[in-house]
Amino acid sequence: MAPFSGAPAVDLAWKHYQAGDWQRAERICRQVLQVDGSQVPALHLLGLIAARNGRDDLARDYLDAAVRLRPDLADAHNTLGIVMAQQGKLAEAAASFRQALRAKPDFAQAHGNLGNALRAQGDLEGAEASLREAIRLRPDLAEASNNLGNVLQQQGRLQEAEVHLRRAMQLKPDSADIAFNLGMLLWKLGKAEESIACNQKAIRLNPDHADAHANLGTGLMERGQIEEAIAAYRVALQLQPGDAYTHSNLIRSLHFHPGYDPQAIREECRQWNSRHAEPLGRDIRPHPNLPDPERRLRIGYVSPDFRDHVDSFFLVPLLSHHDHSQFEICCYSDSKHSDPVTERLRGYADVWSSIAGLSDEQAAELVRRDQIDILIDLKLHTADNRLLVFARKPAPVQVSWLGYPGTTGLSTIDYHVTDPYLDPPGLFDACSGDESLRLPDTFWCYDPLVDQPAINALPARESGAITFGCLNSFSKVNEGCLALWARVLHAVQGSRLVLRAPRGPARDRVLARLGQEGIAPSRIDFCAWQSRPEYLSLYHKIDLGLDPLPCNGHTTSLDAFWMGVPILTMLGKTMVGRAGWSQLCNLDLKELAAENPEQYLATAAQLAGDLPRLEELRRTLRQRMVQSPLMDASRFARNMESAYRQIWRRWCRDRSIDSQVSDRRNADRRSGKPPSGAQNGFPDRH
């Protein structure tokens, strides 16, 4: 027994542990403890081994025993804190790390671990202080620099975060997690190509890094490489099937791919619903809302973007024109930051609640406690959505609107807002999981929130040549668009094309593809992302806009109309591909919509050759916008409210039928008769 007792045996066990032979190390420690149960180093090592093997409860037992025997053993307190953090017991973890630091104040790893625990608890200032102390004590501690970078990133201090994450990458260049974190930050800083490179590096280091595959997909989509983006998202979902957010990104990307029809998109939405939403259905409870069809209704809007964001161009007109005598307006904001637009929107609400930092379950419970009658999702499958709140059905009636025209596929969302041009009756009914709630005129009601810049004279009069343009997100620009636009450029001698595209491979791809079609690079002008005033001024260079397919411009087209630039569109096979048609119908400019490429080409050539017509459109479009349903906020608000009242009355009627069926069944049970619901013409609801 001599080799397996006392300090020499434990030293041997540690050597085996460090060499990766955990089983032998564990066996030696157990034999040591059979001889002397007070051998604290053996208890500590067994705790470490159990934690590394995922046996957290056993690890905690060993470590608790170790620190009871040696309260001053900093390493054991630190390891115990790590175990409790893994179990989600963050306050206890922080207490253990502090115990470790009382025993050993210069313990850099414990300072770093305390910083992580505080960050997870939302104490970013405390986390920053602990991580900075860890770095002061150990400047070579890559994990501390990485985690400090993440804390600073959460605080919005992106340039400072970049310094620390780059330092972490230098210290530990083979870390997939650090490469991924740096990639995330660089994306926020607008350094898209570096971000893509970091995610590719993370994947090389760890091919199973699901988050890196997901973020790579987003980067590739912004480059316009939709096929590759979809492939990256699918790999991420194979590795992490429960990632609802990545699955939403995949669905969004399908709308940009010409190979996906409404049925294929609907099928992916159905899979999202079955994978992420349906498992939550067992917790849905009956709603106590009073089924009075004519009472004042509580309407809830959910969004992360009640701020300076494109959504505000549509939220301001609606929220500022609601009839508060009939509707109580409640906004649920999922943003930790506010700005002047936030304060403006807050002023239009009767109730303003922050759900930032709340779990989906907590947010749903808040909505339920507020007894919201109709809850509106404003994001669908776009960034930072809270669809898993809606999956819990906290309101009796739930609706989606604004993110884009279409359906979420959630069985708990009853309706999607649409209009008769986007979604004619019968065209997409089989491809929607919910019901179309068609407004009479338009899906959009727009307010540019500025009256500048002014509209300029037609650029072609000064330049002597027609300039076409597309300032949409480059994710909408695919090979088919470029081939069609090349034909337009060939048809209009001397014409030019302005595209909004990120620098690097995206622009190279455009020039290569157009070059294959015989278009010289000198005929193409690129612009990058700019502030809104600068972006609107770009329309001063454009005579005629070209709408992309299969996903048309939405807000971008409305901006163009506001700046006097007409948009030539072609009807697509999805709702997002009929946006241009809907907007042009509301402007009474149907002649700018083509049904096929030949008509698109002919219309472009005809307009390019009719400068007086282009001048008239440029001079009158802004006023045409103002006088159309697209900017009639009062009309739009009444239409939305009428739709809300309609679906609420339907819910009340259905609730009444359910109640009658229940009463009849209860009466039948009391009398011993067989159920009579179906015999009396009532549906058998479950």
N, C-alpha and C positions, 0 to 999 in steps of 0.2 A: 504493500500500500504506500510505501514511502514516496514513489514518484507522483502519487496522486493525492498528496496532502500538503498543506501549507503553501507559502508564497512561491516556492520553486514550481510547484505544479500549476498554479494559476498563471505564472509567467509563461510556462509552456503552452497553456491553453490560449493565451493572448497571441503567441507566435503563430499557432495554427489558425486562429481567427484572422489575423492579418494576412496570412497566406491564402485565405479563402476556404480553408477546411473547417467550416463551421460545425459540422457534425462531430468531428473529433474534439474540437474545443468544448462543445456542449457536454460531451461525454466525460471529459476530464473534470469540468466544473461540477457536474453532478456528483462525481465520486469524491471530489474535495468536500462538498457540502455534507455528504454522508458521514464524513469523519468529523468535520467541524462546521456546523450550520451558521457560524458567525463570520465566515470568510466573506467580507464585504466585496472585495474585488471579484470573487467568483459570482456573487449575486448580481453585481453590476454587469459582468460579461454575459451572463445568462439573459439579463434584461435586454442587452443590446442584440443578442442573437434572436431572441423572440420577436423583437421589434422589426428586425430586418426580414424575418420570415412572415410578417403580417399578423403575428399573434399578439395583438396589442394588450389584451387583458392579462395574459400571462406575463408579458413584459412589465406591465405596471405592478403586478404582484411582487416580482423580483426586485424591482427598483424601489418600491415602497419599503420593502424589507431592508434594502441596502441603506437608504437614507435614515431609516429609524435607528439603525445601528451606528451610522456615521453621518450625523446631520451636517458636518462640514465638508462632505465629499461633493465638490462642485460638479465633477463630471457626471455623477449619478443624477444629481438634480437636473442638470442640463438634458441628459437623455430622457429622464422622466417627463420633462417639459415637451420634448419632441413627440413622445408617445401620446401625451394628452392632446397636443395640437392635432395630431393625426386623427384622434377620436372626436375632434370638433370641440373639445373642452378648453376654449381659448383662455378664459380667465384663470383656470387652474394651471394651464401651461405657462402663462405669464408669471404667475406666482412662483412656479418652480424655477424659471429662468432667473427671477430676482433672488431666490434662495441661493442659486449657483453663484450669482454675482456678489452676494454678501460674503460667501465663503472665499471667493476669488475675484476681486474687483477688476482685475485686468484680463478677464476671460473673454477674449474677443468674440469667440463663437457664440457665447451666451448672450452677449450684447446684440449680435446679429440675429439670433433666434428670438430674443425679446422684441426686436424691431419687427420681425415678421408677424409675431403674435399680435402686437399692437396694431399693425396695419390691417390684419384680418378683422380686428375689432372696430376698425374705423378711426382709430387714433393716429392720424397721419403725422401730426406734429411729434408725438411721442416716438413713433416709429422712426422718423427722420433722425431724431436726436440719438436713439440707440444705435442706428446703423452708422451714423457719422462717428460715434465713439468706437465702434468695431473697426472701422477703417483707420481711425487714428492709431489704434493699438496694433492693427495688422494691415498695413497698406496693400499687402499682396493677397488679401482675402477677396477673391473674385466674386463669391456669392454675396458678400455685403455690398459691393459696388453695384452688382446686378439688382439687388433688392432695393437699394437706395434709388437707383434709376427708376424702378417701377413706382416707388412712393412719389417721387417728384413728378412722374408722368401723371399719376392720379391727381396731383395738386395743380396740374396744368402748367407746370414749369418745364416745358418740353426741352428748351435749349440746355438747361442744367442737367436734365435727365440724360440727354444725349452724351454729355461728357462722361458720366459715370457708366453708362452702358457700353460705350466704346472702350473705356478703361477695363471693364469686366471682360470684354471680348479679347483684349490684348493679353490679360492675365490668364484667360482660360479659352484659347481659340478652338478647343475641341468640344465645347459645350453647345449642344443643340438648343437647350433652353435659353441660353444667353443670346444666341444668334436669333432665335425666334422673338425674344423680347425687344431686341434692337430693331428687328424688322417691323414690329408693331409700332414702335416709336417713330421710325423713319417714315412710315406711311402717314402718320398724323402730321409730320413736318412737311409733307408734300414731296418727299424724296422717294418717289415711287420705284424707280429702277433699283436704287440701293435696297429698298425694302424687299423687292422681289428677290434680289440676290441673297439677302440674309435668310429668307425663307427657304430658298433652294439649298443654301449651305446647311440649315437645320435639318433638312430632309436627307442630305447626303450623310450627315452625322448620325441621324436616327430616322430611318425610312418609315418608322411607325409613329412619327410625331404628327398626330392628327391635326392639331391646331395649325402647324406650319403648312400642311397641305391645304387647309381651309383658307388661310390668309394668302397663300400663293394663288388660289383660285380668284380671290378678290382682286389681287394685283393684275392677273392676266385678263380679267374681265375689263378692267379700266383701260388696258392696252388694246382692247378690241379683239382679243384672242378668246372668243367665246367657247369654241370647241375645247380648247385646252383648259379653260376655267371650269367648264362642266366636268371634265375628267378629274381635275384636282379635287373638286367638291365631292365627287363620288368616292374617290380614294379616302378622303377624310371621313366620310360617313361609313365606309366599310370598317375603318379603324375605330370609329366612335359613333355607333348607330343612334345613340340617344341624344346627339347634339342637334337640338331643334333649330338653333340659330343658323348653323351651317346648312341644314336642310332648307331653311327659308331662303338662304342665299342661292342655293341650287335652283329652287323654284323661280326666283327672280331672274336668274340667268337664262332660263329656258325661254322667257319672253323675248329675249334678244336674238335667239337662234332661229334662222329661217326653217330649220328642219323639224320644229316642234309645232304641231297643230293644237287646237284647243283641247282635243281629247287626250293627247299626251300630257299636256300641262295639267289637266284635270286629274289624270291618274297619279301624277306626282303629288298633287295636293291631297288626294285621297290617302296616299301612303303617309304623308305628313300627319294627317288627322289620325289614322289608325295607330301610328307609332308613338306620337307624342301627346295627343289630346284625349283619345278614347280611354286610355288607362285612368284618366282623372275623372271620368264620367261617374264612377261609382260613388263619388263624394258629393255629387250635385244634389241639392236639397230643394224642396218645394219653395216657391217664392211667396212671401206674405203680402205682396203689393195688393192694394185695394183694386179690384177689377171694375172700376168705374170708368166707362169709356169717355166721359166728357170732363173729368177733373183736370186740374193743373198737373202736368207731367214733369217728372224729374229726368232730365236728359244728361247723360254723362259722356264726356269726350275724353279719350285716353290717347296721350301722345308724349314722346320725348322731345317734341319740337315746337313747344309753345315759346318760340324765341325767334331770333333773326335767322330765318330759314325759309326756303321756298314755300313751305306749307303756310306760312303767315300770309302769303298773297291771297289765299283762299279762306283762311280762318278769320281774318279781320272782317271781310264782307259779311260772312255768315253770323259770327258771334256778335257783331255790332248791330245786327238788325233783328235779333230774336225778339219775340213778343214775350216779355217776362211775366205778363199777366196770365199767360197760358202755359208757359214752360219755365221751369226752374233750371238754370244752366249750371252744371257742375263740371269742372275741368280737373282731370287727374294728370298732373305733370310728372314725367319721369326724367326730369333734368335737374342736376344739382346746381346748375348755373342759370342766372337770369340776366336779362339785358332790357333795354327800353321797350323792345317789342313784347317781351314777357309781361312787363308791367302794363302795357296797353291791353293785351289780351286778358290779363287778370281783371282789369276794370270792367270787362264785358261779362264776367261770370258772377253768378250769385254765390257759388261756393268754389273755392280753389284749394285743392289738396295735393300735396306732394307725395308721390309714391316712389321717388328716387330712394334707393336703398332698401325698399321693401321687397320681400320675396313675392313671387307670383301668388302664392297662397295668401299672404298677408294683404296684398293689394286687392285680391278678390273679396276677402272678408270685409275690407273697408267699403268697397262698393256695395256689398250686400247689406252692411249695417246702415249705409246711407239710403237704402231702399230706392236705388235708381230703377226707373221703369224701362228706359231704353238706353243701352250702352253702345257707344260708337267707337269702333276701332279706326284710327286714322292712318295706319301704317301698312296693313296687310303684310306681305312677306318682304318688307323692306327693312332697312337698318334699324336696329334697336326696338323692334316691335315687341309688344307684350301679349302676343296671342295666347300664351299659356294662362294668362289671367282670364281670357274669354273662354278657354277650354273648361274652366271651372263653373261657367254659366252663373256669374254672380247677379245678373239681371234677367228678368223674364223674357225680354226681347233684346236681341243683339244684332248689330248692323256693322258693315264695313264700308268705308268711303275714303277717298282722297289719295291714299298711297299710290294707286294706279287703278284704272278701270279693270275690274275683274273680280274673281272670287278667291277666298282663302282656302276653301275646301273643308273648313271646320264644320262639323255637324252641329256645334253649339252656336254658330253664327247663322242667324235666320235669313238675313237679307244682305245683298250688296247694292249700293246706290249706283245707278247707271242712268242712261238716257236713251231715247228711241233711235238715235243714230249710231251710237256705240253698240247697242245691244237690241236690235229689232226683235220683236216677239217671235219666238220659234227658232232663231238662228243659233243661239248658244245655250238654250235651255237644258239640253242633254249634257252639257259640259260644265254645269255649275252644281255645286253641292248645296247651294242655298238658292233663294228666290230673288229674281231681279226686282228692284224697287226703282222703277223708271220715273225720273222727274220729267216734266213736260218738255223742257227745252234742252238743258245742258247739265252735264256732270260737274262742270267748273263754273265758279263765279270769281272773277279775277280783279285784284286791285294791285297795281304795280308798287303802291306805297311811295311813289316818287312822281314828280311831274317833269323831271329832267332825265336825260338831255333832250333838247328839242329835236324835232325831225328836220333833217337836212334835205337839200335838193337831191334829185336822183343822181347817184354817183356816175352812171354811164354817160350823162351829159358832159361831165368834165373829163372823164378818162377816155371816152370814145369807145369803150368796150363794156359788155355786160359782165358783172361779177355775181356769180352764184355763191351761196353760202349755206353751211350747216354748222350751227354752234351747239348742237346737242352733245351730251356726254358721248365720248368716243366709244363707249361700250355698245352703242347702237349702230356703229359703222362697220359693216361686214363686207365680205367679198362681193356679194350681189349688189349692194349699194354702190360700191366703187365702180363696178362694171357698168351699171346703169348711168351713173354720173359721167363716166368717160364718154358714153354715147351722147349725152347732153352737150358736153364740151366740144365734141366733134361736130355736132349739129349747129352750134352757134360759133361762128368764126371769131377768133380772137378773145373768146370768153375766158374767164378765170374762175377759180374755186377757192373759197376760204373755208378752212376746216379748223375746228377746235380739237386739238390732239396733243397728248403729252409728248414731250421731247424723247428722242431715242427710238427704240424699235417700232413704236406705233407709227411715227412719221416715215420711217424707212419703209415700212410695209406699204403705206399709202403710195409713196413714190414708185416703189417697185411694181405694185399692182397696176397703177395708172400708166406706168411706163410700158407694161405689157400691152396695154390698149392703145399705145401710140401717143400718150399725153406727156408733153415735156414737163420736167420739174418746175420750170420757170412760170408755168401757168397755175401753180398751187401756192397758196399762202397759208401758213399755219399760225395759230394763236394758242396760248396756254390759258390755264385758269386765271381769272382776274377778278378784282373787286367788282361789285355790281355796277357802279357807274362806268367803269372802264369797259366792262362786258357789254352794257347797253350801247356804248359809243361805237362798238365794233359794227353795229348795224348801219352806221353811216357809210360803210364801205360796200354794203351788199345791196344789189338791186332786186334779187329774187332768191328766196330761200328754197332749199330742197329738203323735203321730209325724208327721214330714213325709214327703212322697213327691215324686219317685221314690226319693230316698235317705233311708232311715230314720236315726234316731239310733243310734249304736253305743255309744261310751263314755258319751255323755250319758244314754242310757236306763239304763245300768247305774248311773250316779250317781243317777238319779231313784229307781230301785228301792231303792238303798242308803238313800236318805232317806225311804223309805216312800211314794213317789208312784208309783201305777200309771200305765202308759203305754198309751193306746189306739192301735193300729196298724191299717194296712190292707196286705194282701199286695200287693207290687209285682211287676213283670215282670222285674226284674234281681236279682242276688244281694244288692246293697246295699239293695234294696227289700224284702228278706225278712228283714232283721236283726231287726226287731221280732218277727216270727213265731218265729224261732229262739230268741230269748231268752225269750219267753213260754212256748214249749213246754218249755224247760228249767226254768221256774218252775211248770209245771203250771197255767198261767193262759191256756189257749188261748181262753177265752171273751172275752178282751180284744182278739182279732184279728178284723178284719172282712175280708170278701172283696170288698166293693163299697161305694161311698159311702153307699148307703141303710142298709146294715147298720152302717157306721161311725157314722152319725148316730143310728140307733136305740140303739146300745150306749152312746154318749155320754149321750143323754137318760136312758136307764134307770139308768146308774150315778149320774148327777147327782141323780136322784130317790131314791137309796137311800143315805142318809148312813151308816146302820149298816154297810153293806157297804164303803163307802169308809173308814170308821173301822177296820174289821177289817183291811183291806188295809194301811192305814198302820201299824197296830200290829204286823203279822206279816211284812211284806215283807222287812225286813232279815234276820230269822231264816230266812225262806224262801230268801233269797239264799245265806246261809251254808251251808244244808243242801243246796243244789242243785249240779249240776255246774258252774254258773257261778262257784263259788268253791271247788271241791274241787281244790286245786292238785296234790295227790298223784295223784289220778285223772287229771287232765289231762296231767300229765307222763308217766305210764305210757302213756296213749293216744298221745301224740306219739312217745314212744320206740318203741312198737309199730309205728307207721306208718313211722318211720325204718328199723327193722329189716326191715319188709316190703319197702320199696322198695330197700333195700340187697341183700337176697336176690335180688330180681328182677334188679338190675344184675349180680350175680355169676353168675346163671344165664345171662343174655344174653351176658356176657363169655365164659363157658364155651362157649356155642354158637358164638360168633364164633371162638374159638380152635380148636374142632373143625373148623369150616368151613375156616379158614386152613390147618390141618394137612392136611386132605384135599386141598385145592387144591395145596399144595406137593408132596404125595406124587404127585398126578396129573401135575403138571408134570415131576417127576423121571422118572416112568414113561412119559411121552409120551401118557397117556390124556387124553380130554376131561374138563373139569371135572365133578365128580360131586356137588357140594354139593346142588343142587336135587333130584337123583335120590334122595338119601338122606334127604330130608325136612327139610333145614335151610334156613332162609330165606336169601335172597341179600341180605346187608347191605352197605351202603356207608357 
